[in-house]
Each structure stands twice: as C-alpha cells, then as structure tokens.
Amino acid sequence: MKTLLSILACFLCQTTFAQFGIIADQDGYVNVRKSPTSSAAIIDTLGNGQIVFCIKKEGVWYTTDYHLNPIKNKSGFIHTSRVKLIPDFEKIQSEKQTDTSITFKKDSIKLTITRRKFNPKGNKLFYYKSSPKENEIPWIVKINGKHFWGTDGDIPKYQYGQMRLSIGNEIINLPTENLFEPTIFFTKVYRDAKKNTIYIVASNSDGAGAYEVLWIIENGAFKQQIITIPF
C-alpha cells in the first residue's frame, strides 16, 4: 500500500500542471519562441487546432512540447493567451468506478474503460539483450514488435481491457494497443459542444514509465490519438 501511495504521489507531482492544449489564436496561428519573452527568436509557427502539451507556466508563457510523437517532441514557449487547455472545456463526470473499470456518462455520451492483467505468455517480448551477462538484468524494449508505454523496461502488470465510447446509437472502440499500466481513475473526459468534439485524457504510470494519452473524437468518429511524456 505504501509503495502504491508513493507512486501516486510522485506521479501527481509530475502532472500538477502539465496539460494538453489546442492552439487558438485570432490570427489563425501562433509563434513559438526560444525563450519566454515576446522579443525572443521565433523558432516555429503553429496553426489553429494543433495539439500541444503545456508542461509548466512561466508568467504569461507556457513551456510547451509540440509536434508530439513517440520518438522526440519539439519544444518552445507559447503565450498563454494563444492556447486553450483541454480541461477548460466542459467536463463529463464519472458515475461509476471500481479497481478495474470506470464509466463516464452525460446525455447520449457514455464511455466505459476497463483494465486487466497483462499476460506475458500471450505476448511477444523483445529484450535489449537476450543473453545478459551475470548479474545483469535484461529489460524490454518492445512488445509484439512495437514501442510500448507504461514501464521503464519491466514486464507490465496491467493493460487496457476495453475503451468503448457510445454516442447515441454509435459505438466507437478506441485504440489502446501497447498502452500499459493504465491508472484508469486518472482518466478525464471533456466535451467541446460547439465543435462536437470529445477529448479523453489519460495519465498512466507504473512510477517510472509515466505517460499521457489524448484521444480525440470529432463529429462522432475517432480522429486521433496522441501520446507524450509529462516532463
């Protein structure tokens, strides 16, 4: 129990502020600067609607990762007035929660997420070294031939079971492949009613393998999944 509490405390410290956001500028684009000042060099420009990850706030600037991908993000500073954070949208509350499942519901929207134990025998694990030297512990670099999230080389203990979103009569099974150690009680759901868009944000971790996931559902269809590291 103490170990779990320590992991959660560490994870909460890492993610106290860090949030996904959307570029929303009246000019249609925003400048990314090298340092948190309007006189700093412009290193990039981002168009409206682009997803960014705001790591921390420095005055009126966000330290921001953008062009988010599993290999390497770009980073810079964006003025806070040019970003709308995902949590600023309408929040959909959870109505039922257990150790292995959580359900969110509002109007015709219902999201059910479950998790289950990871079965190493049912998956192909790729190690950094198949024959490590004495006293050297091998670590996993891929699962089923793909990059994975949730541990720092250890065998995962849990994985997603299902992530099922119902909007009226439409059912969407959201992708969760190679996302492990889901701490489903950290999942948040938001709705932008004006643009008919749902955002699902998950903060998952086994402690060392913390990561954030954003699913975007637009006009009743899955649009995009974005994964990044919250520090």
N, C-alpha and C positions, 0 to 999 in steps of 0.2 A: 504493500500500500504506500509506504514511504517513497519507494522508487517511482511509482506512478505519479505521486504528487510532485516529486522533484522534476520529472519530465514535463509535466503540465506547467509548472511554474516557470521553467526555462523557456518553454515554447511561448507562453503568454508574454514574457518579457520581450521576446524577439518580435512578436507581432502586435505590440501595443498600439502602434500606429499603422504600420505598413498595410496599404490598401490598393486594390486595383482601381483605376480611374479611366475616364474617357476624355479625350481632347474635345473641348467645346469652346471655340473662340469665335467672336463675332466676325473676324476677318477670314474665317474658314481654315486657318492653320495657326500653328504656334511655333515660336523659335525655341530651340533647345540650346542652352548656354553652357559654357565651360565652367562657370562659377556662379554663385547666387547673387548676381547683380545685373542690372539692365545694361551696363556698359561692357559686360564680359563678351568674349568672342562667341558668335553663333556657330555651333558645331553641327546643327541639323535642323530640319523643319519637319513637323508632323501635321497631317491633315486632320480635320474634324472627324470624330468617330474612331480614331485609333486608340487601342487599349494600351495603357501604360501601367507601371507598378510604382506607386509612390512610397518610397522607403521611409523617409522622415521629412519633417518640416523644419526649415531654417528661415525664420522670419516669414516673408511672403513668398518663399520659394520651396518647391518640393525637390528633394533628391530623388531622381526618377530613373528607373530602368525602362527601356523601350525596345522595340523590335524583339520582343520576348521569344526565346526559343530554347530547346533543351541543351544547346551547346554553349552559347555565350550571348549575353544581352549587351546592348549599348547603354551607356549611362550619361546623364547630364542633369541640368537644372531647368525646371519649368515654373513659371509664375503660377501661384495657386489659383488665381482668377481664371486661368485658362483650362482648368481641369475640373471635371465633375466626378467626385468619388462615387463608386458604386453604392456604398452604404447611405448615400444621400437620397437614393430612390426609396420608394415605398417598400417597407419590409413585410414579408409574409412570415407569420409566426408558425412555430412548430406546435402541433396539437397532441402529438403522442411520441414518447421516446422510451426506449429500453437500451440495454447494453449492446444490442446487435441491430437495432433499427430505429429510424426516426421518420416521422411523417409531417409534412407541411401542407396546409390547406387554406385556401381562400377562394371564394366564389367558385368558378369552374376549374380552378387550378389545384392539382394535388400531386405532390412529389413524395415518393417513398424510396428511402435509401436503406439498404441492409449491408451488413458485413459478415464475413465468415472466415473460418480459419484457413490459412494457406496450407496446401498440401504439397510439400516438396517433391513427392513421388509422382505427382500428376503434372509436374512442370520440369522443363529442362533448364538446369542451372549451369551458367558458364562462369568459371573461376579465373582469376588473374593467373594463378599457377595451378595446373592440375596435379603437380607433384611437388609440393612445397618442401623446403629444407626442414630439418629437425627443429622443432620449437617455433616454426614459422606458421602462422595461421593464414590459410587461404581466404580470400574474400571474393564475393560475387560481383561480376562486372556487367552481366546481362542475364535476363530471364527470358527463356523462349526466344533467344537470339536478338532481344531488343533491350535498349536502355530502360531502366526502371526507376521508380521513385519510392521513397519511404524509409529506406535503411541506408546505412553507410557501409554497405558490403556484407551485412549479415543476412541470414535467411529470414524473410518476412514471417511474421506470426499471423497477420490478418490481411485479407484483401476484400475488395468490394464484392458483394453478392449481386444485388441489382440496384439500378438507379433508374427508376421508372417515373416519368412525368406524364400526367394526364391533363389535357386541356380540353374540356368538354368531352367529345367522343374520340378525340385524337390521342393516341398513345405514342410516346417517344421514349425509347430505351437509350439513355445517354452512355457514351463510351467511358469505360473505366479501366481499359486494358493497361497493365503494368503500373497501376497506381496502388501502392500497398500501404499498410498501417493507417487505414482511414480512421481518423478520430471524428466520427460522424456527428458528435454533439457540438463540434465547432463549425458545422455547415450553416451557412446563411443564405436566404433566398430573398431576392429583391425584384420589383417589377417597375418598369417604365411604361405606364399605361398609355402615354401619348404615342410612343413608338411601338407599342405592342411587343415589348421585349422583356424577357425574363433572364435574370442573372443569378447563377448559383455559384457561390464561393465556398470552397472547402479548404480548411487549414489542417493539413495532415502531418503526422510525425511519429517517429519512434524515439525521438530525442535528438539524435544526430542527423537524421535524414529528413529534416523539416522541408516542406514544400507547400505551395499554394496552387490551387486549381480554380480556373474560372470557366464555366460553361455558359454559352450564350445561346438563347433560343429566341428566334425572331419570327414574328408572324406565324407562330405555330410549328416552326421547323427548327431542328438543330442547326446552328450556324457555325460555331467554332468552340474549340477547347484550347485554353492557354494554361501552360504550367510554368512556374518560376520558383525561385528560392527566395525566401523573405528576408534576406540580409546580404 
